[in-house]
Amino acid sequence: MLEKIKTVLSDFTDADLSGVTEQTDIQYELGFDSLQIMNLAVELEQEFDVNISDEDAAAIVTVADIVRLVA
């Protein structure tokens, strides 16, 4: 699942994703801002066929948070 999430993340950043783990902070390590996180949530909903509330999207800090939301 991590590889699929990295593929989605690559649509939003030019950062090197080769070292991304579940502990990676998407704001500080990958440079995501709040708007990008909200757009990421929409893309995750489509890619993984899940519903992510605005509150859950706003709470995304690490890749582990994403895994939890799409699992």
C-alpha positions in Angstrom: 0.0 0.0 0.0 2.9 2.4 0.7 4.0 2.3 -2.9 0.5 3.1 -4.1 0.4 6.1 -1.7 3.8 7.2 -2.8 2.5 7.2 -6.4 -0.4 9.5 -5.4 2.0 11.7 -3.4 4.2 12.1 -6.5 1.3 13.9 -8.2 1.6 16.7 -5.7 5.3 17.2 -5.0 8.6 17.1 -6.7 10.3 15.9 -3.5 12.3 12.7 -3.6 10.0 10.0 -2.4 12.5 7.2 -2.3 13.0 7.4 1.4 9.3 7.9 2.3 8.2 5.8 5.2 5.0 5.7 7.3 6.8 8.1 9.7 7.4 10.8 7.0 5.9 14.1 7.9 4.2 15.3 4.7 4.3 19.0 5.6 7.8 19.4 6.9 9.6 16.7 5.0 7.7 16.8 1.7 6.6 20.5 1.7 2.8 20.0 1.6 0.7 23.0 2.6 -2.9 22.8 3.8 -4.4 23.2 0.4 -2.3 20.5 -1.1 -3.3 18.2 1.8 -7.0 18.8 1.1 -6.4 18.2 -2.6 -4.5 15.0 -1.7 -7.5 13.8 0.3 -9.7 14.2 -2.7 -7.3 12.2 -4.8 -7.0 9.5 -2.1 -10.7 9.2 -2.0 -10.8 8.6 -5.8 -7.8 6.3 -5.8 -8.8 4.1 -2.8 -12.6 4.4 -3.1 -12.9 5.8 0.5 -14.5 8.9 2.1 -12.3 11.2 4.0 -13.9 14.0 6.0 -12.5 17.5 6.0 -11.6 17.0 9.7 -9.7 13.8 8.9 -7.9 15.4 6.0 -6.9 18.4 8.1 -5.4 15.9 10.7 -3.1 14.3 8.1 0.5 14.8 9.4 2.4 11.6 8.4 2.1 9.0 5.8 0.9 6.7 8.5 -2.2 8.9 8.9 -2.9 8.4 5.1 -2.5 4.6 5.5 -5.0 4.7 8.4 -7.5 6.6 6.3 -7.4 4.5 3.2 -7.1 1.1 4.8 
